[in-house]
Amino acid sequence: MTIKSGIFNSVNGDRRYKAEDFAAYFATFIKDGVFPNPSNGFQVIANGDMTVSLKAGQAWIKGYYITNDSDYNITLDVADGVLNRIDRIGLRLDFLNREILPVVMKGEFASSPVVPALQRDADAYEIALADVLVNNGALSISQSNISDQRFNTDLCGIVAGAVDQIDTTNLFAQYDDEFKAWFETIRDTLSGDVAGNLSNLITSISEDVSEHKAEDATTSRKGHVQLSSSTSSTSEMLAATPKAVKAAMDKANEAFTQVSDGKITIATAITDVDSSLSPTGSDTFDQLANTIRMINTGKKWAIGTATYSNGAVTARGLDFRPNYIMVVLATSYIITHYPNWPTNDFRIDGSGNVAYTSSAWAIFNDGFSVKASWIGTGQFIAFE
């Protein structure tokens, strides 16, 4: 424990004091901050470019003072092209260099930047004058980007104690401007029949509230909605509850599981028939269908659509010469071709009547054509 007292006259040099002793003495009754006179002392002002100015003023930090008798210009670093930052303008009491100077505490670049912390330790003690938002791509600083921190007692504060009078001119001007702006919004209400105007205003607000309560939401208008746990409703006036969403998700998951199991079953069946193929349950249905077409049955075969043109139904583009063919026409007639039959083919009409005929077939290396007396396309299956 150390006990100190003072300040006393020295006798033969037995009372010698340092500057820090006087600073500690004055700090007991003069608090840290900027002096209130003038009211814009050490205020940070934008210059319309990437510089700001500190107005003339005085400040007090831990018993030490700083005086600025004219505008003091500070240049800020250029803005980033993508991210924002917040720079803090302040005053630093440097115990090592024994001076107080204005400083810029540059912030970190970020989409949501934070203000740099003040240094307050055995080496230095800082107070904040203002925080400056430097937006991405900014070429200048406006006054709206500057947050005045002089009246914040945690960051700076106004010197009080030995000062008798505080100049509140600028502070009053700010309050006066805000009051005038607010008063303009209600001036008409307070003129003439005040009670009547207020009554009309209350009635109007009440009607607005009642109208809002009666508004149901639609797909094109905001409003009130009723919650519903239904998973089968087609209403556009109801809002789904978490229970309904969960039920729908459960059904979707169940369907997904069934489809996945079904694809595994199909893939297994394909492998059982033709072990040279390797389908999996993760294949798409198109991939499974293509794999089915690749099953080796010993003979090539194909299914498809035969088109009608100039009195004949034709199918081309096969990769084999067909011998056994069945064509089902849109008119429900069936035509077949068997090369070893004496009549070569038979037909079944829409009534189920069978007729053996020698139709005019033309067999190609990549398809077939058969004369038909009716017009229409047909589905076919052909084997090698």
C-alpha positions as CSV (number, residue, x, y, z in Angstrom):
1,M,0.0,0.0,0.0
2,T,1.2,3.5,-0.9
3,I,0.0,6.7,0.7
4,K,0.7,10.0,-1.1
5,S,-0.3,13.5,-0.1
6,G,0.5,17.0,-1.4
7,I,1.1,19.5,-2.7
8,F,3.4,21.2,-0.1
9,N,6.2,23.8,-0.2
10,S,9.6,22.3,-0.5
11,V,12.2,22.9,2.3
12,N,15.7,22.3,1.1
13,G,14.4,20.2,-1.8
14,D,12.5,17.7,0.3
15,R,9.3,18.1,-1.7
16,R,9.8,17.5,-5.3
17,Y,6.8,16.7,-7.6
18,K,6.5,15.3,-11.1
19,A,4.1,16.3,-13.9
20,E,2.2,13.1,-13.2
21,D,1.6,14.2,-9.6
22,F,-0.1,17.4,-10.8
23,A,-2.0,15.5,-13.5
24,A,-3.3,13.1,-10.8
25,Y,-4.3,16.0,-8.6
26,F,-6.3,17.8,-11.4
27,A,-7.9,14.6,-12.5
28,T,-9.6,14.3,-9.1
29,F,-12.0,17.2,-9.9
30,I,-11.7,17.7,-13.7
31,K,-13.2,14.7,-15.5
32,D,-12.0,13.3,-18.9
33,G,-13.5,14.6,-22.1
34,V,-13.8,17.6,-24.3
35,F,-14.5,21.1,-22.9
36,P,-18.1,22.2,-23.5
37,N,-17.1,25.7,-24.7
38,P,-17.3,26.1,-27.6
39,S,-20.1,23.6,-28.1
40,N,-18.5,22.3,-31.4
41,G,-15.1,21.8,-29.8
42,F,-13.3,18.9,-31.3
43,Q,-16.4,18.0,-33.4
44,V,-15.6,15.9,-36.5
45,I,-16.8,17.5,-39.7
46,A,-17.0,16.0,-43.2
47,N,-15.2,17.9,-46.0
48,G,-16.9,16.3,-49.0
49,D,-14.0,14.1,-49.8
50,M,-12.0,11.4,-48.0
51,T,-10.9,13.9,-45.3
52,V,-12.5,15.2,-42.1
53,S,-11.7,18.1,-39.9
54,L,-11.5,18.5,-36.1
55,K,-12.9,21.8,-35.0
56,A,-11.0,24.0,-32.6
57,G,-11.4,23.1,-28.9
58,Q,-9.8,21.8,-25.8
59,A,-9.9,18.3,-24.1
60,W,-8.7,16.8,-20.9
61,I,-7.5,13.2,-20.4
62,K,-6.3,12.0,-17.0
63,G,-5.2,15.4,-15.8
64,Y,-3.4,16.3,-19.1
65,Y,-4.8,18.7,-21.6
66,I,-4.7,19.3,-25.4
67,T,-5.6,22.5,-27.2
68,N,-6.5,22.9,-30.9
69,D,-6.8,26.5,-32.1
70,S,-8.0,25.9,-35.7
71,D,-9.4,23.2,-38.0
72,Y,-7.2,20.1,-38.0
73,N,-7.5,18.0,-41.1
74,I,-7.4,14.2,-41.1
75,T,-7.1,12.0,-44.2
76,L,-8.9,8.6,-44.2
77,D,-7.6,5.6,-46.1
78,V,-9.4,4.8,-49.4
79,A,-12.5,2.6,-49.3
80,D,-12.6,-1.1,-50.2
81,G,-14.4,-2.1,-53.4
82,V,-16.5,-4.7,-51.7
83,L,-16.5,-4.4,-47.9
84,N,-17.3,-1.6,-45.5
85,R,-15.4,-0.5,-42.4
86,I,-15.8,1.9,-39.5
87,D,-12.9,4.2,-38.5
88,R,-12.8,5.8,-35.1
89,I,-11.5,9.4,-34.7
90,G,-10.1,10.1,-31.2
91,L,-7.5,11.6,-29.0
92,R,-4.6,9.5,-27.6
93,L,-2.7,10.3,-24.4
94,D,0.7,8.7,-25.0
95,F,2.5,8.2,-21.7
96,L,5.7,7.1,-23.4
97,N,6.0,10.0,-25.8
98,R,4.4,12.4,-23.3
99,E,1.9,14.0,-25.7
100,I,-1.8,14.0,-26.7
101,L,-2.5,13.8,-30.4
102,P,-5.5,13.2,-32.7
103,V,-5.5,9.6,-34.1
104,V,-7.4,7.5,-36.6
105,M,-8.2,4.0,-35.4
106,K,-8.8,2.2,-38.7
107,G,-11.5,-0.5,-38.6
108,E,-11.4,-3.9,-40.2
109,F,-13.1,-4.5,-43.6
110,A,-16.3,-6.5,-43.3
111,S,-19.9,-6.7,-44.6
112,S,-21.1,-5.7,-41.1
113,P,-18.1,-3.8,-39.7
114,V,-17.5,-3.2,-36.0
115,V,-15.9,-0.2,-34.3
116,P,-12.2,-0.5,-33.2
117,A,-11.7,-0.8,-29.5
118,L,-10.0,2.0,-27.5
119,Q,-6.6,1.5,-26.1
120,R,-6.6,2.1,-22.3
121,D,-3.5,0.6,-20.6
122,A,-0.2,1.6,-19.1
123,D,1.1,2.9,-22.5
124,A,-1.8,5.0,-23.7
125,Y,-5.3,6.2,-22.9
126,E,-7.7,7.0,-25.7
127,I,-11.0,8.8,-25.9
128,A,-13.4,8.7,-28.9
129,L,-14.6,11.8,-30.7
130,A,-16.6,10.2,-33.6
131,D,-17.1,7.0,-35.6
132,V,-16.9,7.3,-39.4
133,L,-18.6,4.7,-41.6
134,V,-16.6,4.2,-44.8
135,N,-18.9,2.4,-47.3
136,N,-17.6,0.1,-50.0
137,G,-16.6,2.1,-53.1
138,A,-17.0,5.4,-51.3
139,L,-15.1,8.4,-52.8
140,S,-16.1,10.8,-50.1
141,I,-17.5,11.0,-46.5
142,S,-20.7,12.8,-45.8
143,Q,-21.8,14.1,-42.4
144,S,-24.5,11.4,-42.2
145,N,-21.6,8.8,-42.1
146,I,-20.3,10.4,-38.9
147,S,-21.6,9.4,-35.5
148,D,-20.7,12.0,-32.8
149,Q,-19.3,10.2,-29.7
150,R,-18.3,13.3,-27.7
151,F,-21.4,13.1,-25.4
152,N,-20.9,9.4,-24.7
153,T,-19.5,9.3,-21.2
154,D,-18.1,5.8,-21.7
155,L,-16.1,6.8,-24.8
156,C,-15.4,10.5,-24.2
157,G,-17.7,12.8,-22.2
158,I,-17.9,16.5,-21.5
159,V,-15.5,18.0,-19.0
160,A,-17.3,19.0,-15.8
161,G,-16.3,20.1,-12.3
162,A,-14.3,23.3,-12.5
163,V,-16.3,24.6,-15.5
164,D,-19.1,27.1,-14.5
165,Q,-20.9,27.4,-17.8
166,I,-21.6,25.0,-20.7
167,D,-22.3,26.3,-24.2
168,T,-25.2,24.2,-25.4
169,T,-25.8,26.2,-28.7
170,N,-25.2,23.3,-31.1
171,L,-26.9,20.8,-28.9
172,F,-30.0,23.0,-28.6
173,A,-29.9,23.6,-32.4
174,Q,-30.1,19.8,-33.0
175,Y,-33.0,19.4,-30.6
176,D,-34.8,22.4,-32.1
177,D,-34.5,21.0,-35.6
178,E,-35.9,17.7,-34.5
179,F,-38.7,19.3,-32.6
180,K,-39.7,21.5,-35.7
181,A,-39.7,18.4,-37.9
182,W,-42.0,16.6,-35.5
183,F,-44.3,19.6,-35.0
184,E,-44.8,19.9,-38.8
185,T,-46.4,16.4,-38.7
186,I,-49.1,17.4,-36.2
187,R,-49.5,21.2,-36.8
188,D,-52.7,20.8,-38.7
189,T,-54.2,18.6,-36.0
190,L,-53.5,21.2,-33.3
191,S,-54.9,24.1,-35.2
192,G,-58.5,25.2,-35.2
193,D,-60.9,22.8,-33.4
194,V,-58.2,20.9,-31.5
195,A,-60.6,18.5,-29.8
196,G,-62.5,17.8,-33.1
197,N,-59.3,17.3,-35.0
198,L,-58.0,14.9,-32.4
199,S,-61.3,13.0,-32.4
200,N,-61.2,12.7,-36.2
201,L,-57.6,11.5,-36.0
202,I,-58.5,8.8,-33.4
203,T,-61.6,7.8,-35.5
204,S,-59.4,7.5,-38.6
205,I,-56.8,5.4,-36.8
206,S,-59.6,3.2,-35.3
207,E,-61.1,2.6,-38.8
208,D,-57.7,1.7,-40.2
209,V,-57.2,-0.8,-37.4
210,S,-60.7,-2.3,-37.9
211,E,-60.1,-2.5,-41.6
212,H,-56.8,-4.2,-41.1
213,K,-58.3,-6.7,-38.7
214,A,-61.0,-7.6,-41.4
215,E,-58.5,-8.1,-44.2
216,D,-57.9,-11.7,-45.2
217,A,-54.7,-12.5,-46.9
218,T,-54.8,-13.6,-50.6
219,T,-52.1,-14.6,-53.0
220,S,-51.9,-11.0,-54.1
221,R,-52.6,-9.1,-50.9
222,K,-51.2,-9.1,-47.4
223,G,-53.6,-9.8,-44.5
224,H,-54.6,-12.2,-41.8
225,V,-54.5,-16.0,-42.4
226,Q,-55.9,-19.0,-40.6
227,L,-53.6,-21.8,-39.7
228,S,-54.4,-25.3,-40.9
229,S,-53.0,-28.8,-40.3
230,S,-54.7,-30.3,-43.4
231,T,-52.5,-32.0,-46.0
232,S,-55.2,-32.3,-48.6
233,S,-56.6,-28.8,-48.7
234,T,-56.3,-26.8,-51.9
235,S,-57.2,-23.5,-50.2
236,E,-55.1,-20.4,-51.0
237,M,-56.5,-18.7,-47.8
238,L,-54.9,-21.0,-45.2
239,A,-51.4,-21.2,-43.9
240,A,-49.8,-24.6,-43.2
241,T,-48.8,-25.4,-39.6
242,P,-45.5,-27.2,-38.8
243,K,-47.7,-30.3,-38.2
244,A,-49.0,-30.2,-41.8
245,V,-45.5,-29.6,-43.2
246,K,-44.2,-32.6,-41.2
247,A,-47.1,-34.8,-42.4
248,A,-46.4,-33.8,-46.0
249,M,-42.7,-34.5,-45.6
250,D,-43.4,-37.9,-44.1
251,K,-45.5,-38.8,-47.1
252,A,-42.8,-37.6,-49.4
253,N,-40.2,-39.5,-47.6
254,E,-42.4,-42.6,-47.7
255,A,-42.9,-42.3,-51.4
256,F,-39.2,-41.7,-51.9
257,T,-38.5,-44.9,-50.0
258,Q,-41.0,-46.9,-52.0
259,V,-39.6,-45.6,-55.3
260,S,-36.0,-46.3,-54.1
261,D,-37.0,-49.9,-53.1
262,G,-38.8,-50.4,-56.4
263,K,-35.7,-49.3,-58.4
264,I,-33.6,-51.7,-56.3
265,T,-36.0,-54.6,-57.2
266,I,-35.9,-53.7,-60.9
267,A,-32.1,-53.5,-60.9
268,T,-32.0,-56.9,-59.2
269,A,-34.4,-58.5,-61.7
270,I,-32.3,-57.2,-64.6
271,T,-29.1,-58.7,-63.1
272,D,-30.9,-62.0,-62.6
273,V,-31.9,-62.1,-66.3
274,D,-28.5,-60.8,-67.7
275,S,-25.6,-60.9,-65.3
276,S,-23.4,-59.0,-67.8
277,L,-25.4,-55.8,-66.9
278,S,-24.8,-53.9,-63.7
279,P,-27.7,-51.6,-62.9
280,T,-28.1,-50.1,-59.3
281,G,-30.9,-48.8,-57.2
282,S,-29.5,-45.3,-57.6
283,D,-30.0,-45.3,-61.4
284,T,-32.7,-43.1,-62.8
285,F,-35.7,-44.6,-64.4
286,D,-34.4,-43.6,-67.8
287,Q,-31.1,-45.4,-67.1
288,L,-33.0,-48.5,-65.9
289,A,-35.1,-48.4,-69.1
290,N,-32.0,-48.2,-71.3
291,T,-30.5,-51.1,-69.3
292,I,-33.6,-53.2,-69.9
293,R,-33.2,-52.6,-73.7
294,M,-29.7,-54.0,-73.4
295,I,-30.8,-57.3,-72.0
296,N,-29.5,-60.1,-74.3
297,T,-32.4,-62.4,-75.3
298,G,-30.5,-64.1,-78.1
299,K,-32.4,-62.2,-80.8
300,K,-32.6,-58.6,-81.4
301,W,-36.0,-56.9,-81.0
302,A,-37.5,-53.5,-81.0
303,I,-40.7,-51.6,-80.2
304,G,-41.8,-48.3,-81.5
305,T,-44.2,-46.3,-83.7
306,A,-44.9,-47.1,-87.3
307,T,-46.1,-44.1,-89.3
308,Y,-48.7,-44.1,-92.1
309,S,-47.8,-42.5,-95.5
310,N,-49.0,-43.1,-99.1
311,G,-51.1,-46.1,-98.2
312,A,-48.5,-47.9,-96.2
313,V,-47.4,-48.2,-92.5
314,T,-43.7,-48.0,-92.2
315,A,-41.0,-48.2,-89.6
316,R,-37.3,-47.7,-90.3
317,G,-34.0,-47.1,-88.4
318,L,-33.8,-50.6,-86.7
319,D,-30.3,-52.1,-86.2
320,F,-31.4,-55.5,-87.6
321,R,-33.6,-57.1,-90.3
322,P,-37.0,-58.0,-88.8
323,N,-38.7,-61.3,-89.6
324,Y,-41.5,-61.5,-87.0
325,I,-43.6,-58.4,-86.8
326,M,-46.8,-57.3,-85.1
327,V,-48.4,-53.9,-85.9
328,V,-51.4,-52.6,-83.9
329,L,-53.1,-49.7,-85.7
330,A,-54.9,-46.9,-84.1
331,T,-58.1,-48.3,-85.7
332,S,-57.7,-51.4,-83.4
333,Y,-56.6,-53.6,-86.4
334,I,-53.7,-56.0,-85.8
335,I,-51.4,-57.0,-88.7
336,T,-48.8,-59.7,-88.2
337,H,-45.9,-61.1,-90.3
338,Y,-44.5,-64.6,-90.0
339,P,-42.2,-65.5,-92.8
340,N,-42.8,-69.3,-92.6
341,W,-46.6,-69.2,-92.8
342,P,-48.1,-69.9,-96.2
343,T,-50.1,-66.7,-96.2
344,N,-47.3,-64.8,-94.5
345,D,-49.7,-62.9,-92.2
346,F,-53.1,-62.6,-90.6
347,R,-55.2,-59.6,-89.5
348,I,-57.5,-59.1,-86.6
349,D,-60.1,-56.3,-86.9
350,G,-61.7,-54.3,-84.1
351,S,-64.4,-56.9,-83.7
352,G,-61.9,-59.7,-83.1
353,N,-62.4,-61.3,-86.6
354,V,-59.3,-63.1,-87.9
355,A,-58.4,-63.1,-91.6
356,Y,-55.4,-64.8,-93.2
357,T,-54.1,-62.7,-96.1
358,S,-51.1,-62.1,-98.1
359,S,-50.4,-58.4,-97.3
360,A,-47.9,-56.5,-99.3
361,W,-45.0,-56.5,-96.9
362,A,-41.6,-55.0,-97.7
363,I,-38.8,-56.1,-95.4
364,F,-35.7,-54.0,-95.2
365,N,-32.4,-54.5,-93.4
366,D,-33.4,-51.7,-91.0
367,G,-37.2,-52.0,-90.9
368,F,-40.4,-52.8,-92.8
369,S,-43.4,-51.4,-94.7
370,V,-46.9,-52.9,-95.1
371,K,-49.7,-51.8,-97.3
372,A,-52.8,-50.7,-95.4
373,S,-56.2,-49.6,-96.7
374,W,-56.9,-47.4,-93.6
375,I,-55.1,-44.3,-92.4
376,G,-53.4,-44.1,-89.1
377,T,-50.2,-44.7,-87.2
378,G,-49.6,-47.9,-85.2
379,Q,-47.4,-49.4,-82.5
380,F,-45.1,-52.3,-83.5
381,I,-42.9,-54.9,-82.0
382,A,-40.4,-56.7,-84.2
383,F,-37.9,-59.5,-83.7
384,E,-34.9,-60.5,-85.7
